[in-house]
Amino acid sequence: MTGTFQIDGLPSIYQEALSKIGVTEPTDIQAKMIPEAIAGQSIIARSQTGTGKTLAFLLPTLAKINEDEKGLQALILAPTQELAMQIVEVARGLTENAPIEIGSFIGGANVKRQLERLKKKKPQLAVGTPGRVLELVEMKKLKLHDLKVVAVDEADRMMGEKPSWDAFTEIAKRVGRDRQFLFVSATLPKDFADQIAAFAPFTVEMEAEGGLLVDHVKHLFVRVEARERVDMARKVIHAEKVERGIVFVNQLEKLAETTEKLVYRKIKAASLSSDSTKQEREKALNQFRKGDIHILVATDLAARGLDVDDVTHIIQVDPPASPDSYLHRAGRTGRIGKEGTVVTFIERKDEYKVEKYKRELGIELEERFVVGGSLTDVKPKSNKR
């Protein structure tokens, strides 16, 4: 049958659910990972943001669940509440016609309510954040003895936050060495396999084709003076007619100031801070998704697990501290085959970073100038530099 997402061993019910949402062909990482995972192999997969990583681990995880067996058979862990909830939404969409019980267990949500739900219905698939899942395991409310597979999304992020990683390793030890583990991430340290060997000793490593960054994203830089950064952001937003963009700053204290200056210049912007409450964060994201605001101003920490479709521009008011940070920021645009643009502001003291990004990320960074309200590669004649 043409036009369906066909992978050996994937139950037809999921192929049908995928064709309903217009997913007819696997991406590179899905084609590599899903058959191996369905066959029972533990995997460490590296693939840039926006290449369909969620389906790459979710489909084989769902395929492992026997709907006639009660009790917890699969566990998916994510480093942030938001990412966990996004995975739950995708899982629910795929299982509309499959009688699989899904439970979400995220920190920040009311634990009493989660316990009440567990009394009524025992999930076959649990999705959550490591801290909350461990809490429920220690209360003997979530039982791991029938677990077949554990999937970890954005493993690098989880490693970067000690309490999350400690909770995950505690869960993993209780799960035991003979279960299947699936790890997916955009970046991973070289010794990652050694770090998980205690509980996942036999893993296969795989990587999506292509570089660390998706091909259809343009990487540009604009030279600036420190004091003109925010005004340059305004000029670029106007020049490119940005209606869905993310502006990155490096420090939390610059967040409010940058947002206020943009709003003062009549740009529809809101800030996304790691200090924001869950409600503030959800409000800003909903406004952004609906198009009521055009620009989100964020720090790296605030953008963790941020998954918004159709972001066209990333503007780095402050250049990222590391190539890894560049990778995560740039991964917010150009998702699933769409085009995107990353514009990085560079002061004279930061010029060495341009070469560093080029060398370590394998990208071409092209210089641009704002001239007459346009972003152009033609250097203005009266350049005072």
C-alpha positions in Angstrom: 0.0 0.0 0.0 1.6 3.3 -1.1 1.5 6.4 1.0 1.7 4.7 4.4 4.4 4.7 7.0 5.7 1.2 6.6 8.2 -0.3 8.9 8.5 -4.0 9.6 6.9 -5.0 12.9 5.0 -1.7 13.4 1.3 -2.6 14.1 -1.0 -1.4 11.3 -3.1 0.6 13.8 -0.2 3.0 14.2 0.5 3.2 10.5 -3.2 4.2 10.0 -2.9 6.8 12.9 0.2 8.3 11.2 -1.4 8.5 7.7 -4.4 10.4 9.3 -2.0 13.1 10.5 -0.2 13.1 7.1 3.0 11.3 8.2 3.6 8.9 5.3 7.4 8.4 5.2 9.8 7.8 8.0 12.6 10.4 8.5 16.2 9.1 8.5 16.4 8.5 12.3 12.9 6.8 12.3 13.9 4.5 9.5 17.1 3.5 11.4 15.8 3.4 14.9 12.3 1.9 14.8 13.1 -1.5 13.3 16.0 -2.1 15.7 14.0 -0.9 18.7 11.0 -3.2 17.7 13.5 -6.1 17.5 14.4 -5.4 21.1 17.7 -3.6 20.8 18.8 -1.0 23.4 19.7 2.2 21.5 21.5 5.5 21.9 20.3 7.7 19.1 21.6 11.1 18.2 19.5 13.3 15.9 19.1 17.0 15.7 15.9 18.7 16.9 13.1 18.7 14.3 13.9 15.4 12.7 11.1 13.3 14.2 12.9 12.0 17.3 9.6 11.7 19.3 8.1 9.2 16.9 11.4 7.4 16.6 11.2 6.2 20.2 7.4 6.5 20.8 6.3 4.1 18.0 8.5 1.2 19.0 7.6 1.8 22.6 3.9 1.6 21.8 4.5 -1.5 19.6 5.9 -3.3 22.7 2.7 -2.8 24.7 0.3 -5.8 24.8 -3.1 -4.3 25.3 -4.5 -7.5 26.9 -1.9 -7.3 29.7 -2.6 -5.0 32.6 0.1 -3.2 34.5 2.9 -0.9 33.5 4.8 -2.2 30.4 6.5 1.0 29.1 8.0 4.1 30.7 9.0 7.3 28.9 11.0 9.9 30.8 11.6 13.6 29.8 13.7 16.3 31.5 10.9 18.9 31.6 7.2 18.9 32.4 6.4 20.6 29.1 8.3 18.0 27.0 6.6 15.2 29.0 3.2 16.7 28.3 4.0 17.0 24.6 4.9 13.4 24.4 1.6 12.5 26.2 -0.3 14.4 23.6 1.4 12.7 20.7 0.9 9.3 22.3 -2.8 10.0 22.9 -3.2 11.0 19.3 -1.6 7.8 18.1 -3.6 5.6 20.4 -7.1 7.0 19.7 -8.2 3.6 18.3 -5.9 1.5 20.5 -7.1 0.5 24.0 -3.9 1.5 25.7 -4.0 3.2 29.1 -1.6 6.1 29.3 -0.7 7.9 32.5 1.2 11.2 32.9 3.3 11.8 36.0 5.0 15.1 36.0 6.5 17.2 38.8 4.6 20.4 39.5 1.3 18.7 39.0 -0.9 17.7 42.0 0.5 14.4 43.4 -2.7 13.6 45.2 -4.7 13.7 41.9 -2.1 11.5 40.3 -2.5 9.0 43.1 -6.3 9.0 42.8 -6.0 8.4 39.1 -3.6 5.5 39.8 -6.2 3.9 42.1 -8.8 3.9 39.4 -6.7 3.1 36.4 -3.3 1.4 36.1 -1.4 2.7 33.1 0.3 0.4 30.6 2.4 3.4 29.4 3.7 6.0 31.9 5.2 9.3 30.7 6.8 11.6 33.2 9.6 13.5 34.7 12.2 11.4 36.6 11.7 13.0 40.1 7.9 12.5 40.2 8.1 8.9 38.7 10.7 7.9 41.3 8.5 9.4 44.1 5.6 7.2 42.9 7.8 4.2 42.6 9.1 4.7 46.1 5.5 5.0 47.4 4.9 1.6 45.7 2.2 3.2 43.5 4.0 2.6 40.2 5.4 -0.9 39.9 8.3 -1.5 37.5 8.5 -5.3 37.6 6.6 -5.9 34.3 8.3 -3.1 32.4 9.6 -4.0 29.0 11.1 -0.7 27.7 12.3 2.6 29.1 12.7 5.5 26.7 14.6 8.7 27.6 14.0 11.9 25.6 16.6 14.7 25.5 19.1 12.6 27.5 21.7 15.3 27.4 19.4 17.8 29.1 18.6 15.2 31.7 22.3 14.6 32.4 22.8 18.4 32.7 20.5 18.5 35.7 21.8 16.5 38.5 18.5 15.8 40.5 16.8 14.6 37.3 19.8 12.4 36.3 20.1 11.0 39.8 16.4 10.2 39.9 16.6 8.5 36.4 19.6 6.4 37.4 17.8 5.2 40.5 14.8 4.2 38.4 17.1 2.5 35.9 18.8 0.4 38.6 15.4 -0.7 39.9 14.3 -1.6 36.3 17.3 -3.9 35.9 19.8 -4.7 33.2 17.7 -7.1 31.2 15.2 -4.4 30.0 15.3 -2.4 26.8 16.5 1.2 27.0 16.1 3.8 24.3 18.0 7.1 24.6 17.5 10.0 22.1 19.2 13.3 22.1 20.5 16.1 19.8 23.9 16.0 21.5 25.6 13.5 23.7 29.0 13.2 25.5 31.4 10.7 23.9 31.4 8.6 27.0 27.6 8.4 27.3 27.6 4.6 26.7 30.0 4.1 29.6 27.9 6.3 31.9 24.9 4.1 31.4 26.7 0.7 31.2 25.7 -0.2 34.8 22.1 -0.6 33.8 22.1 -0.7 30.0 25.2 -2.7 29.1 24.4 -3.6 25.5 23.5 -0.6 23.5 23.8 0.2 19.8 24.7 3.8 18.8 23.1 5.4 15.8 23.0 8.9 14.3 20.8 10.6 11.7 22.3 11.4 8.3 23.8 14.8 7.7 25.5 17.2 10.1 24.4 18.2 13.5 22.1 20.8 12.0 19.4 20.5 9.5 20.2 21.6 5.9 17.4 24.0 5.2 18.4 26.5 7.8 20.4 29.6 6.8 23.1 30.7 9.3 23.9 34.4 9.2 25.8 36.9 11.4 25.6 40.7 11.8 28.4 42.7 13.4 27.1 45.0 16.2 28.3 47.3 18.9 27.2 46.2 22.4 24.8 49.2 22.9 23.0 48.6 19.6 22.1 44.9 20.1 18.4 45.3 20.9 17.9 48.0 18.3 19.5 45.7 15.7 17.1 42.9 16.8 14.2 45.3 16.1 15.7 46.1 12.6 16.2 42.5 11.7 12.6 41.6 12.9 11.3 44.4 10.6 13.6 43.6 7.7 12.6 39.9 7.7 9.0 40.6 8.6 9.3 38.0 11.4 5.9 36.8 12.7 7.2 33.8 14.7 10.7 34.2 16.0 12.7 33.5 19.2 15.3 36.1 20.5 18.0 34.6 22.7 19.9 36.4 25.4 22.5 34.8 27.6 21.6 36.3 31.0 18.4 36.2 32.9 18.8 39.9 33.9 18.8 40.9 30.2 15.5 39.2 29.5 13.0 41.8 30.9 15.1 44.7 29.6 15.2 43.3 26.0 11.5 42.4 26.0 10.5 45.8 27.3 12.6 47.6 24.7 11.1 45.5 21.9 7.5 46.1 23.2 8.3 49.9 23.5 9.2 49.8 19.8 5.8 48.3 18.9 7.0 44.7 18.5 4.6 42.0 19.9 7.0 40.3 22.3 6.9 38.3 25.5 9.6 36.8 27.6 10.0 33.2 28.6 12.0 32.9 31.8 13.1 29.9 33.8 11.7 32.0 36.7 8.2 32.1 35.1 5.5 30.2 36.8 3.9 27.3 34.8 0.9 29.5 34.1 2.9 32.4 32.9 4.9 30.1 30.6 1.8 28.5 29.2 0.2 31.9 28.6 3.2 33.2 26.7 3.5 30.0 24.6 -0.3 30.0 23.8 -0.1 33.6 22.7 2.9 32.8 20.5 1.2 29.7 18.9 -1.9 31.7 18.2 0.1 34.6 16.7 -1.0 37.2 19.3 2.7 37.7 19.9 5.4 37.4 17.3 8.6 37.2 19.4 9.5 35.1 22.4 12.6 36.4 24.3 14.3 33.5 26.1 17.4 32.2 27.7 18.8 28.7 27.0 17.4 27.4 30.2 13.9 28.8 29.4 14.0 27.2 26.0 14.6 23.7 27.2 12.1 21.3 25.8 10.4 24.2 23.9 8.6 22.7 21.0 6.8 25.2 18.8 6.2 24.5 15.1 6.8 27.1 12.3 9.4 29.2 14.1 11.0 31.0 11.1 13.8 33.0 12.8 16.2 32.6 15.7 17.9 35.9 16.6 20.9 35.5 19.0 21.3 38.9 20.5 24.1 37.4 22.6 26.1 34.7 20.8 25.8 31.3 22.4 28.5 30.3 24.9 29.1 27.0 23.2 28.5 25.1 20.0 26.1 22.8 21.9 24.1 25.9 22.9 24.0 27.1 19.3 22.8 23.6 18.3 19.9 23.7 20.7 18.9 27.2 19.8 19.1 26.6 16.0 17.1 23.4 16.5 14.0 25.5 17.3 13.7 26.5 13.6 13.6 24.5 10.4 11.7 21.7 11.9 10.4 18.8 9.8 11.7 20.0 6.5 10.7 23.7 6.8 13.1 26.5 6.2 14.5 28.7 8.9 17.1 31.4 9.6 19.5 31.9 12.4 21.0 35.4 12.9 23.8 35.8 15.4 25.0 39.2 16.6 28.8 39.5 16.8 30.8 42.2 18.6 34.4 42.6 17.7 35.5 40.7 20.9 33.3 37.7 19.8 34.6 37.3 16.3 36.6 34.2 17.2 33.3 32.5 18.0 32.2 32.7 14.3 35.2 30.4 13.3 34.4 28.1 16.3 30.8 27.6 15.2 31.9 27.0 11.6 34.6 24.5 12.6 32.7 22.6 15.3 29.2 22.6 13.7 30.2 22.3 10.1 28.1 25.3 9.0 28.7 28.3 6.7 28.0 31.5 8.6 27.4 34.3 6.1 27.7 38.0 7.0 24.7 40.3 6.5 24.0 44.0 6.8 20.8 45.9 7.5 20.5 48.5 4.8 17.4 50.5 3.9 15.2 48.2 5.9 16.5 45.0 4.3 18.9 42.3 5.4 21.5 42.1 2.6 24.9 40.7 1.8 25.9 44.0 0.2 28.1 46.0 2.5 26.9 49.6 2.9 29.3 52.1 1.3 29.6 54.5 4.2 30.5 51.9 6.8 32.1 53.7 9.7 33.8 50.7 11.2 
